[in-house]
Amino acid sequence: MRRRLDAWVRERLPLEPLVEAVRHKTVPQHRSSFAYYLGGMTLFLFGIQVGTGALLLLYYRPSASEAYESVQFIMTRVPFGWLVRSIHAWSANLMVAAAVAHLVSVLFLHSYRRPRELTWVSGVLLLGLTLAFGFTGYLLPWNQLAFFATRVGTDMAAAVPFAGDFLVRFTRGGADVTGATLTRLFGMHVAILPMIATVLVAVHLLLVQAHGMSVPPGVERNAQQAGRPIRSLPFLPHFVLRELFGWTVALALLAGLSAFYPWELGTKADPFAPAPAGIRPEWYFLWMFQVLKYAPATLLGIPGEVLVFAGLGIGGVLVLLLPFWASRTDRWRRALVGVAACALLVMAALTVIALMADGGAHK
């Protein structure tokens, strides 16, 4: 019976080539091999987001009159609802951190080199989608802090050259943050962005499997000079077991954070109330928020905010297309790593300054 079932499955699902490829797949081993686990960690946290988000959707109501009460019902009346919401919120923040760490490790290890240009491009787009998930989900509880933070965040978009007014109206669904904004961001958060993310994740994973794990140029050069192959680890079961161990640690961290620091709901949004003190966006947008604070009112007759967003846009395009313009010489690679390290330090310093400005992070 078992043999007949096995033959039936094999005839209809020809997975033998895939199974054989996985059996013979190996992962390079060197002192920076830990970076290979960051992509899987990001994917695991994305899966947590999908699972907990689906559970929250069973009770959430996307309207200005019912959104806050539905989240309150989840946290107070639904069994373990408070835990599911806290895990969803904490995993969102950890996913952003893991995605940024993954991108930085790829940059520092020069894993964007030929033939992995499209792998880099899809990864940068996925990081942008991750940030978009965070922005669109922030308003959904419809609490006071999220309402005014969304108003501030969408006001910032008005400074985008040429398209500022359009972006503000498109995001808000009108001239101001209202129930229409909540409905629009909800649709983006649970339908449009997941659809795009599913396609990009599939493309990214397909490219990773097609080209394999990249090896830093220095490791390749040393192996060639020594006349020996690069050390490797079997994908099954060794790498997979280590990956699963990392996922278990992440799950334990999520459980601990959610149990001891549950995500607060705050008070219901009141558009006519004065804005609370210290309103600002989530921590991963803080460096940009701080840059806008330091921008001059005008420079050469051009508003400072417009110049900031123009610079950020140019920087984003350069990062997206980095494999196509970055030099392949060792000297330029080292210079690129130095510039990237300085940029990350500046962004981290600006984030810390913004956090300390009003005494810490808000929930």
C-alpha positions in Angstrom: 0.0 0.0 0.0 2.8 2.4 0.9 4.7 1.6 -2.3 1.6 2.2 -4.4 0.9 5.5 -2.7 4.5 6.5 -3.1 4.4 5.7 -6.9 1.1 7.6 -7.2 2.6 10.7 -5.7 5.8 10.5 -7.7 3.9 10.1 -10.9 1.8 13.3 -10.3 4.4 15.3 -8.4 7.8 14.8 -10.1 9.8 16.2 -7.2 12.8 13.8 -7.6 15.0 16.4 -9.3 14.3 18.9 -6.6 15.0 16.3 -3.8 18.3 15.3 -5.4 19.3 19.0 -5.8 18.6 19.6 -2.1 20.5 16.5 -1.1 23.6 17.6 -2.9 23.3 21.3 -2.0 26.1 22.7 0.2 26.7 26.0 1.9 30.2 27.7 2.0 31.9 27.9 5.4 34.1 30.8 6.4 34.4 33.3 9.2 31.4 35.3 7.9 29.1 32.3 7.3 26.7 33.5 10.0 25.4 36.0 7.4 23.8 33.2 5.5 21.2 32.7 8.3 19.9 36.3 8.2 17.8 35.8 5.1 16.1 32.8 6.5 15.5 34.6 9.7 13.8 37.4 7.8 11.7 34.9 6.0 10.7 33.2 9.3 9.6 36.5 10.8 7.6 37.3 7.7 5.9 33.9 8.2 5.1 34.9 11.8 3.6 38.1 10.5 1.4 36.3 8.0 0.2 33.8 10.6 -0.5 36.3 13.4 -2.0 38.8 10.9 -4.4 36.2 9.6 -5.6 35.5 13.2 -6.0 39.2 13.9 -8.1 39.6 10.7 -10.7 37.3 12.2 -11.8 40.0 14.6 -10.4 43.3 13.3 -12.8 45.8 11.7 -11.2 48.4 9.4 -13.3 51.5 10.1 -12.7 54.6 12.2 -15.7 53.9 14.3 -14.8 50.2 15.1 -11.1 49.7 14.6 -10.0 50.7 18.1 -12.8 48.8 19.8 -12.1 45.6 17.7 -8.4 45.7 18.8 -9.5 46.3 22.4 -11.8 43.3 22.1 -8.9 41.2 20.8 -6.7 42.2 23.7 -9.3 41.8 26.5 -11.9 39.2 25.4 -10.3 36.9 22.8 -8.3 34.1 24.4 -4.6 34.9 24.0 -5.5 37.8 21.7 -3.2 40.1 23.6 -0.3 37.7 23.0 -1.1 37.3 19.3 -1.2 41.1 18.8 2.1 41.5 20.7 3.8 38.9 18.7 2.6 40.5 15.5 3.9 43.9 16.6 7.3 42.7 18.0 7.9 40.4 15.0 7.3 43.4 12.7 10.1 45.3 14.4 12.4 42.3 14.5 11.7 41.6 10.8 12.8 45.2 9.8 16.0 44.7 11.9 16.7 41.3 10.3 16.0 42.6 6.8 18.4 45.6 7.3 21.1 43.3 8.8 20.7 40.9 5.8 21.1 43.7 3.3 24.1 45.1 5.1 25.8 41.7 5.3 25.2 41.2 1.5 26.8 44.6 0.9 29.8 44.0 3.1 30.4 40.5 1.7 30.1 41.8 -1.9 27.4 39.2 -2.6 25.8 41.5 -5.2 28.5 40.6 -7.8 27.8 39.0 -11.1 25.7 37.0 -11.7 23.6 38.0 -8.6 22.6 41.5 -9.7 18.9 40.7 -9.8 19.1 38.9 -6.5 20.3 42.2 -5.0 17.6 44.3 -6.7 14.8 41.9 -5.5 16.3 42.1 -2.0 16.3 45.9 -1.9 12.7 46.0 -3.2 11.7 43.5 -0.4 13.4 45.8 2.2 11.3 48.7 0.8 8.2 46.5 1.1 9.1 45.6 4.6 9.2 49.3 5.6 5.9 49.9 3.7 4.3 47.1 5.8 5.4 48.9 8.9 4.1 52.2 7.8 0.7 50.9 6.5 0.1 48.8 9.6 0.9 51.6 12.2 -2.4 53.3 11.9 -4.6 50.2 12.0 -5.2 50.2 15.8 -6.6 53.8 15.4 -5.1 55.1 18.6 -4.0 58.6 19.3 -0.3 58.1 18.8 -0.6 56.3 15.5 -3.1 58.8 14.2 -0.9 61.9 14.7 2.3 59.9 13.7 0.6 59.0 10.5 -0.3 62.6 9.9 3.3 63.7 10.5 4.6 60.9 8.2 2.3 61.7 5.4 3.1 65.4 5.8 6.7 64.5 5.2 5.7 63.0 1.8 4.5 66.5 0.7 8.2 67.5 0.4 8.9 64.9 -2.3 9.8 66.8 -5.5 7.0 66.9 -8.1 4.9 64.1 -6.7 4.5 65.3 -3.1 0.9 66.5 -3.2 -0.1 63.4 -5.1 1.6 61.0 -2.6 -0.1 62.8 0.3 -3.6 62.5 -1.2 -3.0 59.0 -2.5 -1.9 57.8 0.9 -4.5 59.6 2.9 -7.4 59.1 0.5 -8.1 62.8 0.8 -6.7 66.0 2.2 -6.4 64.8 5.8 -6.0 61.7 7.9 -9.5 60.3 8.3 -11.4 57.0 8.2 -10.7 56.8 4.5 -7.0 56.8 5.3 -7.5 53.8 7.6 -9.4 51.9 5.0 -6.9 52.6 2.3 -3.9 51.7 4.4 -5.7 48.5 5.6 -6.2 47.5 1.9 -2.5 48.1 1.2 -1.4 46.2 4.3 -3.5 43.1 3.9 -3.9 42.8 0.1 -1.7 44.9 -2.2 1.6 44.6 -0.3 1.3 40.9 0.5 0.5 40.1 -3.1 3.6 42.0 -4.3 5.7 40.6 -1.5 4.7 37.0 -2.4 5.9 37.4 -6.0 9.2 39.1 -4.9 9.9 36.5 -2.2 9.4 33.7 -4.8 11.7 35.5 -7.3 14.3 36.2 -4.7 14.3 32.6 -3.4 14.5 31.2 -7.0 17.5 33.4 -7.7 19.2 32.4 -4.5 18.7 28.7 -5.4 19.8 29.2 -9.0 23.1 31.0 -8.1 23.8 29.5 -4.7 25.4 31.2 -1.8 28.0 33.8 -2.6 31.5 33.6 -1.3 33.5 36.8 -0.4 36.2 37.6 -2.9 39.0 37.3 -0.3 37.9 33.7 0.6 37.8 32.8 -3.1 41.2 34.3 -3.7 42.8 32.6 -0.7 41.3 29.2 -1.7 42.7 29.6 -5.2 46.1 30.5 -4.0 46.2 27.6 -1.6 45.0 25.2 -4.3 42.2 23.8 -2.2 38.4 23.9 -2.4 36.3 26.2 -0.2 35.1 24.4 2.9 31.4 23.7 2.8 28.5 22.4 5.0 25.8 20.0 3.7 22.5 21.9 3.4 20.7 18.8 4.7 20.6 18.2 7.6 23.4 20.4 9.0 22.5 23.9 7.7 18.8 23.3 8.0 19.1 22.2 11.7 21.2 25.3 12.5 18.6 27.5 10.7 15.8 25.8 12.7 17.7 26.5 15.9 18.0 30.2 15.1 14.2 30.2 14.4 13.6 28.6 17.8 15.7 31.3 19.5 13.8 34.0 17.6 10.5 32.5 18.6 11.6 32.3 22.3 12.7 36.0 22.0 9.3 36.9 20.6 7.5 35.0 23.3 9.5 36.7 26.0 9.1 40.2 24.6 5.4 39.7 24.1 4.8 38.3 27.6 6.9 40.7 29.6 6.5 43.8 27.3 3.0 43.5 25.7 2.3 46.0 23.0 0.1 48.8 24.4 -3.1 50.0 22.8 -3.2 53.6 24.2 -6.2 55.8 23.8 -8.6 56.0 20.8 -7.7 58.6 18.1 -9.5 61.9 18.4 -8.9 64.1 15.3 -10.0 67.2 17.2 -7.6 66.6 20.2 -4.3 68.4 20.4 -1.3 66.3 19.2 0.5 64.5 22.0 4.1 65.6 22.8 6.9 63.8 21.1 5.0 62.6 18.1 7.3 60.9 15.6 7.4 57.8 13.3 8.6 54.3 14.1 12.3 53.8 15.0 13.3 52.7 11.4 12.2 56.1 10.0 13.7 58.2 12.8 17.0 59.0 11.1 15.1 60.5 8.2 12.8 62.4 10.6 15.9 63.8 12.3 17.6 64.8 9.0 14.4 66.8 8.2 14.8 68.6 11.5 18.3 69.7 10.7 17.5 70.7 7.1 17.7 74.5 6.5 14.5 76.3 5.6 15.8 77.1 2.1 19.1 76.6 0.3 19.7 78.5 -3.0 16.0 79.3 -3.1 15.0 75.6 -2.8 13.1 74.4 0.3 15.3 72.3 2.5 12.9 69.4 2.8 12.7 69.1 -1.0 16.5 68.9 -1.1 16.5 66.2 1.6 14.0 64.0 -0.2 15.7 64.6 -3.6 19.0 63.4 -2.0 17.3 60.4 -0.4 15.7 59.5 -3.7 19.0 59.6 -5.5 20.6 57.6 -2.7 17.8 55.0 -2.9 18.2 54.6 -6.7 22.0 54.2 -6.3 21.5 51.5 -3.7 19.0 49.7 -5.9 21.3 49.7 -8.9 24.5 49.2 -7.0 25.6 46.0 -8.8 25.5 47.8 -12.1 27.7 50.8 -11.2 29.9 49.6 -8.4 33.5 48.9 -9.5 34.7 45.3 -9.3 38.2 46.2 -8.2 39.3 45.5 -4.6 40.2 49.1 -4.0 36.7 50.4 -4.9 35.0 47.6 -3.0 36.9 48.6 0.1 36.0 52.3 -0.5 32.3 51.3 -0.9 32.3 49.3 2.3 33.9 52.4 4.1 31.2 54.7 2.7 28.4 52.3 3.7 29.8 51.9 7.2 30.0 55.7 7.7 26.4 56.0 6.4 25.1 53.4 8.8 26.9 55.0 11.7 25.4 58.4 10.8 21.9 56.8 10.5 22.4 55.0 13.9 23.5 58.2 15.6 20.6 60.2 14.2 18.2 57.4 15.4 19.7 57.5 18.9 19.5 61.3 19.0 15.8 61.2 18.0 15.1 58.5 20.6 16.8 60.5 23.4 15.1 63.8 22.4 11.8 62.8 24.0 13.0 60.2 26.5 12.7 56.9 24.6 10.5 55.0 22.2 6.7 55.0 22.1 4.5 52.1 21.4 
